[in-house]
């Protein structure tokens, strides 16, 4: 019980000492300069700031989607057609590099 009263008294003394403090004032135009500096950092031109714009992001996603659809379409078209080989292409290859067709 005695410890509790002593702690309460110390808390009261500490709070009373804070009553005499005055508020700190910032230098003139501090907030204006701070705000200008913060806006300058936000407006800095850069590659990543460009990508965060919705219009640029939408165009980029659209182009990627079109490229993917084109690639898939070309893959499906060429995948269904049989691969045509010229007759004698193996023989012409072997002759050019001085191989026999039986070793290939």
C-alpha positions as CSV (number, residue, x, y, z in Angstrom):
1,X,0.0,0.0,0.0
2,X,2.8,2.3,0.9
3,X,4.6,1.6,-2.4
4,X,1.4,2.4,-4.3
5,X,1.1,5.8,-2.7
6,X,4.7,6.6,-3.3
7,X,4.4,5.6,-7.0
8,X,1.2,7.8,-7.4
9,X,3.1,10.7,-5.7
10,X,6.0,10.4,-8.2
11,X,3.6,10.2,-11.1
12,X,1.9,13.4,-9.9
13,X,5.2,15.2,-9.4
14,X,6.2,14.2,-13.0
15,X,3.0,15.4,-14.5
16,X,3.2,18.7,-12.5
17,X,6.7,19.3,-13.8
18,X,5.3,18.9,-17.4
19,X,2.7,21.6,-16.7
20,X,5.4,24.3,-16.7
21,X,6.7,23.5,-20.2
22,X,5.9,25.7,-23.1
23,X,5.1,24.5,-26.5
24,X,7.8,24.5,-29.1
25,X,7.2,26.7,-32.1
26,X,8.6,25.8,-35.6
27,X,10.6,28.3,-37.5
28,X,8.8,30.6,-39.9
29,X,7.6,28.9,-43.1
30,X,8.8,25.5,-41.8
31,X,5.6,23.7,-42.8
32,X,5.5,25.4,-46.2
33,X,9.1,24.4,-47.0
34,X,8.5,20.8,-45.7
35,X,5.4,20.5,-47.8
36,X,7.2,21.7,-50.9
37,X,10.1,19.3,-50.4
38,X,7.6,16.4,-50.0
39,X,5.7,17.3,-53.1
40,X,9.0,17.6,-55.0
41,X,9.9,14.0,-54.1
42,X,6.5,12.8,-55.2
43,X,6.6,14.5,-58.5
44,X,10.1,13.3,-59.4
45,X,10.0,11.9,-62.9
46,X,10.9,8.3,-63.2
47,X,10.2,5.1,-64.9
48,X,8.2,3.6,-62.0
49,X,6.1,6.8,-61.6
50,X,5.2,6.4,-65.2
51,X,4.1,2.8,-64.8
52,X,1.8,3.7,-61.8
53,X,-0.4,5.8,-64.0
54,X,-3.6,3.9,-64.9
55,X,-3.5,4.8,-68.6
56,X,0.0,3.5,-69.0
57,X,-0.8,0.3,-67.1
58,X,-3.9,-0.3,-69.1
59,X,-2.0,0.1,-72.4
60,X,0.8,-2.2,-71.2
61,X,-1.6,-4.9,-70.1
62,X,-3.6,-4.6,-73.4
63,X,-0.4,-5.0,-75.5
64,X,0.7,-8.0,-73.5
65,X,-2.7,-9.6,-73.9
66,X,-2.7,-9.0,-77.7
67,X,0.8,-10.4,-78.0
68,X,-0.2,-13.5,-76.0
69,X,-3.3,-14.1,-78.1
70,X,-1.3,-13.7,-81.3
71,X,1.3,-16.1,-80.1
72,X,-1.3,-18.7,-79.1
73,X,-3.1,-18.3,-82.4
74,X,0.1,-18.8,-84.4
75,X,1.1,-21.7,-82.3
76,X,-2.3,-23.4,-82.8
77,X,-2.3,-22.8,-86.6
78,X,1.3,-24.1,-87.1
79,X,0.7,-27.0,-84.7
80,X,-2.1,-28.6,-86.8
81,X,-0.3,-28.5,-90.1
82,X,2.1,-31.4,-90.8
83,X,5.7,-30.6,-91.0
84,X,7.0,-30.8,-94.6
85,X,10.4,-32.1,-95.2
86,X,12.3,-31.9,-98.5
87,X,13.4,-35.2,-99.9
88,X,17.1,-35.5,-99.8
89,X,17.7,-32.8,-97.2
90,X,19.5,-35.4,-95.1
91,X,21.6,-36.4,-98.0
92,X,22.5,-32.8,-98.9
93,X,23.4,-32.1,-95.3
94,X,25.7,-35.2,-95.2
95,X,27.3,-34.3,-98.5
96,X,28.1,-30.8,-97.4
97,X,29.8,-31.9,-94.2
98,X,31.4,-35.0,-95.7
99,X,29.3,-37.5,-93.7
100,X,27.7,-40.7,-94.9
101,X,24.0,-40.9,-94.5
102,X,24.4,-44.2,-92.6
103,X,26.4,-42.5,-89.8
104,X,23.7,-39.9,-89.1
